[in-house]
């Protein structure tokens, strides 16, 4: 037997042996296929194929990406209780003449969702509203079945959504949907921040492996040696007491396996990076601010001139606090000032958003979704001129990938003064990109935020991930500053410090910053660019 083959089969794990003996040279393998065919535990297929690839017995031949829609908690609620449209139509069939707030209260559905559902049903010609703002069915009885539309565009939409909800056991494959279903799905699914949607959009990549030419020689050697992959790895007390060890074949022990390396302790590189950023900003004369993780909608969004129940808040899909759900009160005169700015502009010189500011909603407690909440709270007590910063932990319901996490850090800051302008801000952004992140390629992109004008996003080029956004910035609008007692220009930024760390520490995935892999955690890029 060839020496290389002999050494290879001695180092094969039983999981690898079973794969080699079960499949043939031209078979294509995936993790799911191997785990299903060989009854492996979850994760064993990935381990075994990775080991075989490392030994040159299998190789990656292609990657296949599929697009799926997964049910969210809201989608499961729709599936069990009915969609808001279905429930509203059913309620109005029984109890016509209700107003929208009464519908929301009766069905225990958020007022915003009731308004959206009514708007859609009104366009479809299912519901109508009279002069007293009471809701009625607009379809004649012969076009209704149990209060639901029986034909036409409305009937088709009801049937398509209900059909997809009923079919979605775990996920729906995009390729399996009809063109009509895809059009409807576009309105009830989201890729990020999917808590307010019935379906979450998910990309799944499948790696397909194939055997190399070594497979047949190794398979013949395994058969000649009588190695099946069913060998026992350990001798247990149960095997000794029952005596069934006598009929088993045991794997040989490899006494040449090197012992575990003992490593001295070292500061976590990401924790050290955060401390270095704080030291750098403090040395530039910035004062650090901080605050609680739980904030009110007032400081998180309303004080930043983000309109209530508006799509501008979709980028801040927040986690709500269940108990207590609301703060007792909001500080005055800031509440009155901010409410006036939203309703009619107040004394800010603006026309405002022209809606009735909800003083109950503004007390709702949430986990802060952005570091800018601390900048807003700092404005009433800030010194002028002044410079402030914070390294702030934030929370958003988000799709996890190489540059997004639901729990992340931002470096947040403001500079106040008579001479503060966009040039001041761009200088700060360049400092973060070059001095903190260590980027060589930088670009500025116009952005939109309800609380700044002008608004700028800073992007850097990563050697693996390419261009990605560090965060947003801008000059606070008067609706923000004047409402909180400041009458000078304020430059503000909120940058993803986790994303800066990717570049500075030589990583390419945010999850690597919080890895359990001690070797990965120990890596730290030096100022000269090397790894120690």
N, C-alpha and C positions, 0 to 999 in steps of 0.2 A: 504493500500500500504506500502511495506517495506520502512523504513526510509532511508536506503541507496539509494534505487531506487528513492525515492522522491527528495532527495538532488541532485542526479545525473542529473535528467531531468531538475531541476531548473537552473543548470549551463551549459546546452548544448547550443551551438551556433546554429542558424538556419542551417548553413552549415552541422553541425554534425547531426542534426535531419533529414535532407533530405537524408543523406547517410544511416542512420539507417533504415528509413522507405522505402527507395527505394530497398535496397538489402536484401537478405535472409542470414540465418546463415552460409550456406556452400559456399556462393559466395566468389570468390577471387577478391581482389581490388588492383588496382594500381593507381598512381596519374593520369596518362593519361586516364585511363578508367573512373575514377570518373569525371574528368573535361569534358570528352566527353559526357558521359551519362546524366549528370545533368546540362550541359551547364554552368559550373563554369568558372569564369575568370581565366586566367593563374596564378598559385600560390595558388589559393583557395583550390585546391585538396590537396596539400602538407600541408597547414595549418590545414585543417579539419582532415586529417588522423593522423597528429601529435597530435592534441588535443585528438582525440579518443584513441590513443595509451596511452597517459598520464593518461586517465581515466580508462584504462584497458578494453575498449570495443572492440578494435581491437589489434592485435599483428602481428609482422613481422613473416612470415612463411618461406620465402626464399628470396634470391637475385639472379637475373638472369643477366648475363653480355653478351652483344652483341657487336660485332665488326663491325664498319661502316667505309665507305670512303665518306668524304664530299668534294664537289667541292671547290677548292680554286679560288681566283681571276684569277690566270693563267689558271685553268681548264675552267672557264667560257669564257675566251678569246679563248681557243682552241675550245670550243663548238661553238662559234659564227664565228670565223675566220678560223678555221682549225688548226690542229696540225702543228708544224714546218715541220714534214716530208711531210704532205699533201700539204702544201703551197709551199715547195721547189720543189716537184715533178711537181706540177701544173705550177710553174714558168719555170722550165727547159723544160717542154713540149712545152711551147710557145717561150721561149728564151734560147735555148741551148747555151753552150759555156761560161757561166758566171763563174767567179772565186768566191770563198767563200766570200771574203769581199764585192763583188758586190751583191751577193745574200742577205747578211745581210743588206746592205744599201737599196736595193730595197724593201725588205719585212719588214724593220724596226724591225729586230729580232737581239738580242744580238749575237755577233760573237761567243761566247762560245757555245750558243745553236745551232747555224748553224753548227758548227763543229761537235757537238755531233750527230745532226740529220743526217748529211752527213755520218758520220761513221757507224751509224745504217743502213742507206739505202744502203751503199756500201756493208756491210756484207750480206744484204738480196739480193744483186744482182740487185738492182733497179737503182743505179747511179754508174757512173764510172768517173775517172778523168784522163785527158790525160797528156802528157809530159809538156804542158804549164800550168798545174793546172787549166784547164777549165773543168767544170762539164757537163756530158751528161747522157741521159737515156741509160741504158744498156739492157733493155728488148726490144725484138722485138715488132713491132706494134701489132701483133695478141695477145700479152699478156698484152695489155694496154687498159684501158677504160677511156677516158678523161684524159689521162696522168697518171692514177693510175694503179698499178698492178692488174690484173684481176684474178690471181690464185696463188697457191703456198703459201709459208710461209709469204711473204710480204703482199699478199692480206688478209690473215687471220689476221695478226697483225693490218692492217689498219681497218678492219671490227670490230675487238674486241674493239679497243680503241674508234672508232666512236660510237659503240653500247653502251658502258658504259657511254660515255659523254652524249649521247642523253637520256639515262634512268635516269641519276643522277639529278632528280629535286632538292632534298635537300641532299639525301645521298643514298649510295648503301650498302646493308647489305652483309657482307662477306659470310654468309651462302647461299645467293641467287646467288652467282657468280659460274660459271662453273670453272673446274680446269684450263682450258686454260685462262680464264679471270683473275683468281687469279695470274697466272704466269706473265701475262702482267702487271697487276696492281702493282705487287711488284716493277716494274721498274719506275712507274710514280706516286708513292705515298710516303709520308713521315709522320712519327709521330710527329717529332719536326722540326722546321725550315722549314715548308712546303711552304714557299713563292715561292720556285723554283720548286715545283712539282704541278701536275694537281689535285691531291687528297690529302687530309689530313686524316690520320688514327686516328680514335676516338673510345675509349672504352666507352660504355654507360651501366650503371648499373641500373636495374629496381628492386625496392623493392616491393614484393608481400605481401599484408596484408590479414588476415582472421579475422573473428569475433571470440570473446571469447564467453563463455556460457552465459555471461550477456546480450547479444544482444536481445534475444527474450523477456525477462522480461522487458527490457527498452522499446522495441518497443510496447509492449502491454500497458505499462503505458502511453506512448506518445499518443497512439490512444485513451485511456480512457480520457485523459485530453484535447483532441482535438488540440494537438500541431502538426502542419504540417511542420514547417520549413519555411513557407512563411510569418511569422509574421514580422511586420515592427519594425525596431530598433529605428528610430527617427521620430519625428513629424516635417515636413518641412513647410516653408511658402507656398510652392506650394500646399501641401495637405490641408492646412487651407483655402486658397483662392478658391480652386476647390471644397472643401467639400468631397473629396473622402476618407478622414480619417474615415468617418462614417462607411464605409464598411470594415475596416481593423482591424485585431487583432494585438495588440502591445505586444512586449516582456516586461516582468516585469523588473523593475530596481532593481539591487542588491545593496542595501545601505551598505552592509557589505564588499564590495570590498575595500581593503586597498588603501590608497592614494599613489601617486607616491613618492618614496623615494628621498629626496633631498640630494645630495652628494657633499662634498667639492671637490674642484679642486685638480688634481694631475698631475704631469708630465707624459706624455705618456711613458710607460715603454720601448718601442722600441727606442724612441728618447733618453731616458736616457741611454740605453744600448750602443748606438753609441757614446755618449759623454764619457762614462766610458772607452770604448776601446781606444778612442783618448788619454784620460788622462794616461792610462796605458802605451801606446807606447811612449808618450812624456816623461814619467818618466824614461823610459829605454834609453833615449838619442836619440830617433828617431826624425828627422825633418819631418814635414808634407808638402806634396805637393798637388797641386790641378790643375785643368785645365778646359777648356770649355767642354760642353756636345757634341758639334759638332766638329768632328775631320776629318782629311783627311785619305784616305786609306793608305797614306804613313806612318803616325805615328801609326795608328791602326793595320796595318798588315805588310806592306812592310819593315819598319824598324826592325820588329821582324822576318825577314827572312821567312815570309809566302809567298810562291810563288803565283803569280797572276794567276787567272783562274785555280786553282788547288783544288782538293777535300779537301785539308787540311783546306780550309776556310769554309767548310760546317758547322762546329761547331760554326761559327760566322756569322749566317745569319742576315745581318744588315738591319737597316732602312736607306734608302737613303734620302738626302735632295733634294727637288725638285728645289728650287730657292733661292740662286744660287746653281748650281749643282757641281761646282768645285771651289777650291781655286785658287787665282791668281798665286801663286808660292810656291815652297818648298825651305826651307832654304838650302843653300850651306855651306860647301862642303858635307853635309849629303846626299843630293840627289844623287850626283855623286858616293859617297862611297857606298851607299846602292844599287844603280843600278849596280855597278860593282860587288858587292858581289853576287847579284842574277844571273848576266850573266856569270861570270867566276870565282867568288871568290874574285876578287880584290886583296887587300893586306892582306886578312884574313887568308891565308893558305888553303883555301877551293877551291873546284872546282866549287862551285856555283850550280845553278839549270840549267844552259845551255839553256836559252831562251832569247828572246829580251824583255828587261824590258820596259813596257809601261809607258812613262812619262806623258801621258795625264790621263790615268786611275788612277795613283797614286794621282792626285789632287782631285779626287772625294770626295765630302763631305758626311759624314754619322754621325749618332748618335753612339758614341763609344760603341763597343760591349764587351770591356774588360778593366779592370783597368790597365793592363800592358802597355797600350798606354802612361800613365803618367810616368811609370818607364823608358820607352824608351826615352821620352822627357827630363827626368832628367839626363840621363847618360852624355850628353855633358857638363853639368854644375855641376856635382856632385863632392864633395870633397872626397879625398881618403886618409885614410879610411873614410867611411861615412855610415850612416844608414838613410833611408827615408821610409815614409809610406803615404798612403792616404786612406780615406774612400770614395769610388768612386761609383757614380750612373752610371749604365750601361743599355744597351737596346739590346735585341735580340728577334727576332720573335720566340716565343717558345710556346709549348703546356702548358697550365696552369694546375698544379696539386699541390700536397702537398709540393713539393720541387722545383718547377719551376714557375717563373713569367717572363713576358716579360720586366719588369722594376724592376731592383733589384740592390742591393749594394754589392760591393766587398771591402775587405780590401786588399790593394795592397802594396807591399814593396820590397825594395832591400837593400842588405848589400854588400858593396864593400871593398876589402882589400886584401893584399898579402896572408894572412892566412885564407881567407874564403874558406870553402869547404863544402862537403855534410853534415858533422857532424854539422857544423854551422846551416845549413838549417833545419835539423831534430830537432835540439833544438828549433828553432823558431816555427816549426809546432807543437811540443809538447806543447809549451807555449800557443799557440792559442787554441788547443783542450782542454787542462786541465784548464788553468787559465781563459780563456775568455769564451769558450763554456760550461765548467763545465763537460766535458765528463770523464767517467771512463774507457771506453773501446776504444782503438785507434789502428788503423793498417795503415801501409804504403803499397801502391800498386804501382808497376812500371807504368809509364804513357808515353805518347808521346805528345810532343809539338814541332812544327818546330823550336822554338827559344831557347830551353833548352836541355842540355844533360850533366849528366843524368836528367831524369824527374821523379817526384814523386807525387802521389796523396795521400792525407791524408783522411781517413775515420773514422767516429765515430759511435758508436752504440746508437741509440735513443730508449727509453723504449717502444715507440709505433711504430715508423717507421722502426726500425731495423737499419742496417748498411746503411749509405749514405755518399756520397762524400762531403767534405767541399770545396775542390778546388785543383788546381794544383800548382806545384812549380818545381824548378830545378835550375841548374847553367847555366846562359846565355852562348850561343854558341859564339865563336869568331866572327862569321859572324855578330852578333848583336853588341857586345862590341867594336870590332876593328873598325867597320864602323862608330861608334859614338864617337871614340876618347878615349876609355878606354882600358887599357892593363893589368888589374888585374882581378882576379875572381870576379864574381858578383852572389850572391845567390838572387833568386827572387821568389815571391809567389803571387798568386791571389786567395783569399779564399772568399767563399760566407758568408758574415757576417750575412745575413738574416738567413742562415742555422744554424750558431752558436747561434743566438738568439732563435731559436726553442728550443734548449736544455737548454740554460741559463734561459729562461723565462717560461719553462714548457709548451710549446705549441707543437702541432703536425701537423700544417698546416701553410705554409707561409702566406696564405690569412688572418689568424687570427691576424697577426701583423698589418694589415691595416683594421681591422673590424670596421663596424659602431656600433657594439654591445658594448655599454659603459661598461657593466659588463666584457666583454671579454678584452677590452682595459685596464681596471683597474687592472687586475690580474698581479701580478709580483712575480716571485720566489725570495725568499730571499737567502742569502748565506747559511743558515741552511737547505734549501730545502723546507721551508713552503711557503704557499700562503698568501699574505696579500692584 
